[in-house]
Amino acid sequence: MKAFVLERYGKRSALVPTEMPQPALRDDEVLIEVHAASVNVLDSKIRDGEFKLILPYRLPLVLGHDVAGVVIKTGPHVRLFKPGDEVYARVDDFRIGTFAQFVPVKETSLALKPRDLSMEEAASIPLVGLTAWQALVERAGLKRGQKVFIQAGSGGVGTFAIQLAKHLGATVATTTGTSNVALVKGLGADVVIDYKKQDFDGILRDYDVVLNSQDGDTLKKSVGVLKRGGQVISISGPPDPEFGKTIGAPGFVRLIMRLLSSGIRRKAAGQGKRFSFLFMKADGGQLQEITRLIDAGAIRPVIDRVFPFESTNEALEYVKSGRAKGKVVIKVKQAR
């Protein structure tokens, strides 16, 4: 099969187009013919070597976390899916590899594709959808009438999280650039702050939840917009001790995580607020819940560009540039 392979870590490292064997299938997995795969910031960070401590992959490595495609084979323990099913997933850590023509996926990480979405639209959903779900539903328990501040509303996670928060009945504030104000308002944002003209920490007050996806300075300011008892959930770091425990990190790595997050944890606790780091996980059951929302029309995908498979490196660089509105997708299987 054709695949794009990372041979060495580095910000200037291009993925190499390679012919390689079809991946072996485990008993609890299905083999998917990849029709489309989306590109995430996580892919560029792994390529650059930023996650070597918490995701110690062995090279060479096929990148790619999101997939939409067709089941062509199932392992002997698989019961819920069969060849011919149109499916989508965020594949599991250490089994990534959707920048390829075929990828194995655990049955428990898989869901049937939303019926009215194209393969490209479906591929844009899993990682950002599960991130928003695990932050707002699973961890924050966001309720009707609460207020949530979702940073970078025009990005991949932001465009999904705004729609999910509105579906849950929350009041949503977000930040974006001047050219994207109409986009985030159209997704349901109630308060839109143009970060080129305004500082959010001078405007927002008494919020219940912040979904942080930006840098350390923005994270510190975000604590100040929370009401007492509120929580900031960060998907951009720093990792906290609880995360280290969850992934079973070695002792020295857990110590590093404790030190990296100690400042923001103390700042939040000192104001009667909470900080936690979220690194989303694959979950087919949650993806089924997301499918129901999409099929009901509560959430729609937002796609910036679709790149052909041979332009995978260009797609990765475009995502890293931070200019994308919504998601960037790679079309792997061309129509015949």
C-alpha positions in Angstrom: 0.0 0.0 0.0 1.0 3.7 -0.4 1.7 5.6 2.8 3.4 8.8 4.0 6.1 7.9 6.5 8.0 10.0 9.1 11.6 8.8 9.1 13.0 11.2 11.7 11.7 13.9 14.0 12.2 17.5 13.2 10.3 20.7 12.2 11.8 20.5 8.7 11.2 16.7 8.3 8.9 15.9 5.4 6.9 12.7 5.3 8.2 10.3 2.7 5.8 8.6 0.2 6.5 4.9 0.6 5.2 1.5 -0.6 4.8 -0.7 2.4 2.9 -3.9 3.4 -0.7 -3.8 4.4 -0.8 -3.6 8.2 -1.4 -6.8 10.2 -4.8 -7.1 11.8 -5.3 -7.9 15.5 -8.2 -10.0 16.7 -10.2 -7.0 18.0 -9.6 -4.8 15.0 -11.1 -4.1 11.6 -9.1 -3.2 8.5 -10.3 0.0 6.8 -9.7 1.1 3.3 -9.0 4.8 3.9 -11.1 7.1 1.8 -10.2 10.3 3.7 -8.1 11.4 6.6 -8.0 14.7 8.3 -4.9 16.5 9.5 -4.6 17.8 13.1 -2.2 20.0 15.0 -1.3 16.8 16.9 0.2 15.3 13.7 2.5 18.2 13.2 3.6 18.2 16.9 4.4 14.5 16.7 6.4 15.1 13.5 8.3 17.9 15.2 9.2 15.7 18.2 7.2 17.7 20.8 5.4 14.6 22.2 8.4 12.2 22.4 8.1 12.0 26.2 4.4 11.1 26.4 4.0 9.3 23.1 7.4 7.5 22.5 6.7 6.2 19.0 9.3 4.1 17.2 10.3 5.4 13.8 9.6 5.0 10.9 6.0 6.0 11.6 2.9 6.6 9.5 1.1 9.7 10.9 -2.6 10.4 10.9 -5.3 10.1 13.6 -8.6 10.5 11.8 -10.1 8.2 9.2 -13.3 7.7 7.2 -13.5 4.7 4.9 -14.9 1.2 4.3 -14.4 -2.0 6.3 -12.7 -4.6 4.2 -11.8 -7.2 6.8 -12.6 -7.9 10.5 -10.7 -9.8 13.2 -12.3 -12.9 14.7 -13.4 -11.1 17.9 -15.2 -8.3 16.1 -19.0 -8.4 16.3 -20.4 -4.9 15.5 -18.9 -4.3 12.1 -18.7 -6.2 8.8 -17.0 -5.8 5.4 -18.7 -3.0 3.4 -19.7 -0.8 6.4 -18.9 2.9 6.0 -17.2 3.9 9.2 -15.1 6.6 10.8 -12.8 6.9 13.8 -10.0 8.6 15.8 -7.6 5.7 15.8 -5.8 4.7 19.0 -2.4 6.0 20.1 0.4 3.7 19.1 -1.9 2.4 16.3 -2.0 5.6 14.3 -1.4 5.7 10.6 -4.3 7.1 8.6 -2.0 8.8 6.0 -2.1 5.5 4.2 -4.4 3.5 2.0 -5.3 1.0 4.8 -5.4 1.3 8.5 -6.4 -1.2 11.3 -8.8 0.2 14.0 -10.0 -1.3 17.3 -13.7 -2.1 17.2 -14.2 -0.1 20.4 -12.8 3.0 18.7 -15.0 2.8 15.6 -18.5 4.1 14.7 -20.7 4.0 11.6 -20.3 7.1 9.5 -23.0 9.8 9.7 -25.4 8.9 6.9 -25.5 12.3 5.1 -21.8 13.2 5.3 -19.3 12.6 2.6 -16.1 10.7 3.5 -14.2 13.9 3.6 -16.7 15.5 5.9 -16.8 12.5 8.2 -13.0 12.3 8.4 -13.0 15.9 9.7 -14.9 15.0 12.8 -13.5 12.4 15.1 -10.5 13.9 16.9 -12.0 17.4 17.3 -15.4 16.0 18.1 -14.2 13.7 20.8 -11.9 16.5 22.2 -14.9 18.8 22.5 -17.1 16.0 23.9 -14.6 14.8 26.5 -13.9 18.4 27.6 -17.4 19.8 27.7 -19.6 16.8 28.4 -17.4 14.2 30.2 -15.2 16.5 32.2 -17.0 19.8 32.6 -20.5 18.4 32.7 -21.6 21.6 30.9 -25.3 22.4 31.6 -28.0 24.6 30.2 -27.6 28.2 31.4 -23.9 28.0 32.1 -21.2 30.1 30.4 -18.3 28.7 28.5 -15.3 30.5 26.9 -14.0 28.5 23.9 -10.8 29.9 22.5 -9.9 30.0 18.8 -13.5 29.6 17.6 -12.6 29.3 13.9 -10.2 26.4 14.4 -10.9 22.7 14.2 -11.8 22.1 17.9 -13.4 25.5 18.2 -15.9 25.2 15.3 -17.1 21.9 16.8 -17.0 22.9 20.4 -19.1 26.0 19.8 -21.9 24.0 18.2 -21.8 21.3 20.9 -21.9 23.9 23.7 -24.9 25.6 22.1 -26.6 22.3 21.8 -26.1 21.8 25.5 -27.7 25.1 26.2 -24.7 27.1 27.2 -23.8 30.8 26.5 -20.7 30.7 24.4 -17.9 33.3 24.1 -15.0 32.8 21.7 -12.0 34.6 20.2 -11.2 34.8 16.5 -9.7 37.1 13.9 -11.6 39.9 12.1 -12.2 37.8 9.0 -13.8 34.9 10.9 -16.3 36.8 13.1 -19.2 36.0 10.8 -18.2 32.3 10.7 -18.2 31.8 14.5 -21.4 33.8 14.9 -23.0 31.5 12.3 -22.0 28.5 14.4 -23.8 30.0 17.4 -21.2 32.0 19.4 -23.0 34.6 21.6 -20.0 36.8 22.5 -17.3 37.1 19.8 -14.0 38.8 20.7 -11.7 39.9 17.9 -8.3 39.2 19.4 -6.7 41.6 17.0 -8.6 44.5 18.6 -9.7 43.4 22.1 -8.3 41.5 25.1 -10.7 38.8 26.3 -9.7 39.1 30.0 -10.9 42.7 30.0 -14.4 41.7 28.7 -15.3 38.3 30.1 -16.3 37.7 33.7 -17.8 34.9 35.8 -17.6 32.0 33.4 -18.1 28.4 34.4 -15.8 26.8 32.0 -12.8 27.7 29.8 -11.6 25.4 27.0 -8.0 26.5 26.5 -6.1 25.7 23.3 -3.6 28.6 23.3 -0.3 29.5 24.9 0.8 29.8 28.6 0.0 33.5 28.8 -3.5 33.0 27.5 -4.0 30.2 30.0 -3.0 32.4 32.9 -5.4 35.1 31.8 -8.2 32.5 31.3 -8.2 31.7 35.0 -9.2 35.3 35.7 -12.4 35.1 33.7 -13.7 32.1 35.7 -16.1 32.5 38.6 -15.1 30.8 41.9 -15.6 27.1 41.5 -15.1 27.3 37.7 -12.6 25.2 35.7 -10.2 25.7 32.9 -9.6 22.6 30.8 -6.5 22.9 28.6 -5.8 20.8 25.5 -2.5 22.6 24.7 -0.7 21.9 28.0 0.9 21.9 30.4 0.2 18.2 31.2 -0.7 17.6 34.9 0.1 14.8 37.4 -3.3 13.2 36.8 -2.6 12.8 33.1 0.8 11.2 33.9 -0.9 8.7 36.1 -3.5 7.9 33.5 -1.0 7.1 30.8 1.3 5.2 33.2 4.2 7.5 32.5 7.6 6.7 34.1 8.3 8.4 37.4 10.7 11.0 36.0 8.2 12.0 33.3 5.4 12.4 35.9 7.8 14.6 37.9 8.4 16.8 34.9 4.6 17.0 34.3 4.1 18.0 38.0 6.7 20.7 37.7 5.5 22.1 34.4 1.9 22.5 35.6 2.6 23.5 39.2 2.4 27.2 38.6 -1.0 27.2 36.9 -2.4 24.6 39.3 -1.4 26.8 42.3 -2.8 30.0 40.6 -6.2 28.3 39.9 -6.4 26.7 43.4 -5.5 30.0 45.1 -8.7 31.5 43.5 -10.9 28.6 44.3 -10.8 27.4 40.7 -9.6 24.2 38.9 -7.1 23.4 36.2 -6.8 20.1 34.3 -5.1 19.0 31.2 -7.0 16.9 28.6 -5.4 14.6 26.0 -8.4 13.1 24.2 -8.7 9.4 23.7 -10.3 7.3 21.0 -13.9 6.2 22.0 -16.4 4.6 19.6 -19.3 4.9 22.0 -18.9 8.7 22.3 -18.4 8.9 18.5 -21.8 7.2 18.1 -23.3 10.0 20.3 -21.7 12.6 18.1 -23.1 10.8 15.0 -26.6 11.1 16.4 -26.1 14.9 16.9 -24.8 15.2 13.3 -27.6 13.1 11.9 -30.1 15.3 13.8 -28.6 18.4 12.3 -27.3 19.8 15.6 -23.7 19.9 14.4 -22.2 20.3 11.0 -18.6 19.9 9.8 -16.6 22.9 8.9 -13.9 22.2 6.3 -11.3 24.7 5.0 -9.6 22.7 2.3 -9.3 19.2 0.9 -5.9 18.1 -0.3 -5.1 15.2 -2.7 -3.2 12.3 -1.1 0.0 13.2 -2.9 -0.1 16.6 -1.2 -0.1 15.3 2.3 3.0 17.3 3.3 1.4 20.5 2.0 -1.7 19.7 4.1 0.4 19.2 7.2 2.2 22.6 6.7 -1.1 24.3 6.1 -2.5 23.1 9.4 0.7 24.1 11.2 0.4 27.6 9.8 -2.7 28.2 11.9 -4.6 29.7 9.0 -7.2 27.0 8.6 -10.9 27.8 9.2 -12.2 24.5 10.6 -10.6 21.3 9.4 -8.1 20.3 6.7 -8.7 16.9 5.0 -6.7 14.6 2.8 -8.7 12.7 0.1 -6.9 9.3 0.0 -9.1 7.3 -2.3 -10.0 8.9 -5.6 -13.3 8.3 -7.2 -13.2 5.9 -10.1 
